[in-house]
Amino acid sequence: MNFQLDDFQLEAQHALRRYLEAEAAPVVDEYEAQKKPVPRHLIQAMREYGLLGGLLPEELGGFGLPMVTYGTLIAEVARVWPSLRSITSSTNLAASVLADGGSPALKEKYLPRILSGEFIASFALSEPNIGSDAANVETRAERTADGYRVNGRKLYISNGPICDMGVVFVRTQSDEGKPEVSCLLYESAMPGFSVSDLGKMGMHSCPLGELLFEDVQVPAGNLVGKPGRGFSLAKKYLNVGRCVVAFSALGVAEVAYEAAVRYAKDRVQFGRPIGSFQLVQQMVADMMALVETSRLLCYRAADALDRNAPDSHLLCSMAKRHATDAALRVAELSLQVHGGAGYTTLFPVERYYRDVRHLTIAEGTNQIQSMLMAQHALELSAMR
Ligand SMILES: Cc1cc2nc3c(=O)[nH]c(=O)nc-3n(C[C@H](O)[C@H](O)[C@H](O)COP(=O)(O)OP(=O)(O)OC[C@H]3O[C@@H](n4cnc5c(N)ncnc54)[C@H](O)[C@@H]3O)c2cc1C
């Protein structure tokens, strides 16, 4: 069993780290404090480093990277700017759904623009009344002569306020009149579409929105996947998304841990570095173990996805749950090691804590991941 990154992976990781340290790190605090979205040129630059379309096959304009490599890059971006990570991940999630289910004409029209960073995309599943119970979306799409008329709301949509387009999961009716979930591609410029910005706790440079569809006419050609297959498409890519979220949590946990180690060596109390006190050492050891176990589970899940292994769903749920819980705890412990300084904006730890907090909720809450894991073991579902 080989736990080392290969030369290509290390080179890609180091090139991305150099770029982010030079171009992104110096502006993160200013943008986050002023709640300004990540500048477009930084999003577009991510294309060159494999962050836009990384997992898509080369014939569709992607890089065909294995998840192990892509996850390594995701963690790298999350170390510096989780908002940038989130913008590219949501865009990629929409691109993957389009690449999987879109017609050749739809892919030709939109994929090059998404993968170049010209278009920011969103993945709109959650609604005011429908979160964990995502199969029961209420946003309706009625058939018209030349397409669909969409009415409803989508809530907590990453990129919503800045997106140019996206995939939206809607309730349609089968030919037999039964309710089903389908997926449509919308453009933000379509008449009847509007979006409002939601205030939130962290990741201020990745806007979160509520999307409103009021009699939005979507052409029939914008159907993604077969009618009624929308939810299975969403589930397929949410599984990959969970692995991405796990790597993102890993990136933040790594920098929070490293910050705590630095501070514990520098800060002197009672005439000694605080890192020499056993209770501080306990916190450092706890953080160290949480980071390392997260790393192991992230790569285990990524490897399972790359091999299309039957347990990849289970491992993605487990990696997501563990890495996000761990990152939250590590950020909290790092803040504690920093004492009062950790609570101020003089140090980045309070931002790590705020930026990582939503990860136990998004992409399926950790309670839902627990139930999926137990369902695997027990062959009994707590949900249906
Ligand atoms: C920052 C952020 C970004 C997001 N981005 C997107 C996005 O881009 N696209 C998108 O579609 N959605 C997005 N979401 C929404 C996210 O996927 C939902 O918030 C999540 O699925 C939970 O849904 P909910 O918030 O409605 O909570 P609910 O489903 O109402 O859950 C509330 C609580 O009840 C628990 N719970 C619910 N059902 C059960 C059960 N059966 N058993 C035990 N406990 C249960 C949950 O675990 C949670 O603790 C985002 C959310 C956040 C915070």
The ligand as a Gaussian input file, in Angstrom:
#p B3LYP/6-31G(d) Opt

LIG

0 1
 C      -23.119000      27.246000       3.177000
 C      -24.107000      26.319000       2.545000
 C      -24.044000      26.074000       1.182000
 C      -25.022000      25.282000       0.563000
 N      -24.967000      25.119000      -0.792000
 C      -25.965000      24.432000      -1.417000
 C      -26.026000      24.361000      -2.838000
 O      -25.158000      24.886000      -3.545000
 N      -27.062000      23.691000      -3.413000
 C      -28.039000      23.109000      -2.671000
 O      -28.948000      22.527000      -3.268000
 N      -28.023000      23.169000      -1.320000
 C      -27.023000      23.825000      -0.677000
 N      -27.005000      23.919000       0.697000
 C      -28.114000      23.356000       1.452000
 C      -27.747000      22.104000       2.216000
 O      -27.555000      21.034000       1.331000
 C      -28.877000      21.862000       3.220000
 O      -28.785000      22.905000       4.189000
 C      -28.775000      20.500000       3.882000
 O      -29.055000      19.479000       2.970000
 C      -29.745000      20.379000       5.072000
 O      -31.016000      20.797000       4.733000
 P      -31.775000      21.861000       5.692000
 O      -30.856000      22.997000       5.893000
 O      -33.098000      22.116000       5.114000
 O      -31.901000      21.123000       7.072000
 P      -33.022000      20.052000       7.508000
 O      -33.105000      18.967000       6.507000
 O      -34.268000      20.776000       7.871000
 O      -32.353000      19.474000       8.820000
 C      -32.329000      20.189000      10.066000
 C      -31.694000      19.276000      11.104000
 O      -32.454000      18.057000      11.230000
 C      -31.635000      16.924000      10.966000
 N      -32.428000      15.904000      10.255000
 C      -33.203000      16.066000       9.155000
 N      -33.768000      14.909000       8.806000
 C      -33.329000      13.985000       9.694000
 C      -33.550000      12.582000       9.874000
 N      -34.328000      11.882000       9.031000
 N      -32.949000      11.978000      10.923000
 C      -32.123000      12.669000      11.754000
 N      -31.872000      13.986000      11.638000
 C      -32.466000      14.630000      10.613000
 C      -30.489000      17.454000      10.110000
 O      -29.330000      16.626000      10.186000
 C      -30.269000      18.842000      10.707000
 O      -29.486000      18.726000      11.864000
 C      -26.036000      24.684000       1.349000
 C      -26.078000      24.895000       2.721000
 C      -25.129000      25.697000       3.329000
 C      -25.216000      25.942000       4.813000

